[in-house]
Amino acid sequence: MYEYFNGLVIREGTEGVPAGKVEALFEDAGWARNTPEWQKEKFTLIFKNSTWAFTVWDRNEMIAMVRVISDQIMAATIMDLIVRSDYHGKGVGQKLVSLCLQKLPHGDWFAHTSANNFPFYEKCGFEVKDPAKNGTCAYYGYIQARKDGHR
């Protein structure tokens, strides 16, 4: 699937995501540095072992990504959401979260993230229980299901 967003292309899929492009995003986010050659395969495998994934492209440059682990019925967790630093503030991250939530609209969503990202996830509809503690923030799909008349 391809979708266009503010001149960018969003691709859905867990196959064929280039490891070097993923590694570059991890480095930009400060999550990786000097990855040994024998470990670089992990940047492809994390996608192959994910349930859903979206990547965002500006021509040939991957500028954002998100990957999700889910049972595809009741719950899902956003494992990695990265938007390259020079694209922050342009709505790309919120668009990716929105696409994720569409995959399981009545499921319970969690974000594997640090507390400094809680305000972002709150903007996306997630609830943060206690921002003073490290942990996860959650989006409970049953609330939306009730609003939609499914529960």
Rosetta blueprint (number, residue, H / E / L):
1 M L
2 Y E
3 E E
4 Y E
5 F E
6 N L
7 G L
8 L E
9 V E
10 I E
11 R E
12 E E
13 G L
14 T L
15 E L
16 G L
17 V L
18 P L
19 A H
20 G H
21 K H
22 V H
23 E H
24 A H
25 L H
26 F H
27 E H
28 D H
29 A H
30 G L
31 W L
32 A L
33 R L
34 N L
35 T L
36 P L
37 E H
38 W H
39 Q H
40 K L
41 E L
42 K H
43 F H
44 T H
45 L H
46 I H
47 F H
48 K H
49 N L
50 S L
51 T L
52 W E
53 A E
54 F E
55 T E
56 V E
57 W E
58 D E
59 R L
60 N L
61 E E
62 M E
63 I E
64 A E
65 M E
66 V E
67 R E
68 V E
69 I E
70 S E
71 D L
72 Q L
73 I L
74 M L
75 A E
76 A E
77 T E
78 I E
79 M E
80 D E
81 L E
82 I E
83 V E
84 R L
85 S H
86 D H
87 Y H
88 H L
89 G L
90 K L
91 G L
92 V H
93 G H
94 Q H
95 K H
96 L H
97 V H
98 S H
99 L H
100 C H
101 L H
102 Q H
103 K H
104 L L
105 P L
106 H L
107 G L
108 D E
109 W E
110 F E
111 A E
112 H L
113 T L
114 S L
115 A H
116 N H
117 N H
118 F H
119 P H
120 F H
121 Y H
122 E H
123 K H
124 C L
125 G L
126 F L
127 E E
128 V L
129 K L
130 D L
131 P L
132 A L
133 K L
134 N L
135 G L
136 T L
137 C E
138 A E
139 Y E
140 Y E
141 G H
142 Y H
143 I H
144 Q H
145 A H
146 R H
147 K H
148 D L
149 G L
150 H L
151 R L
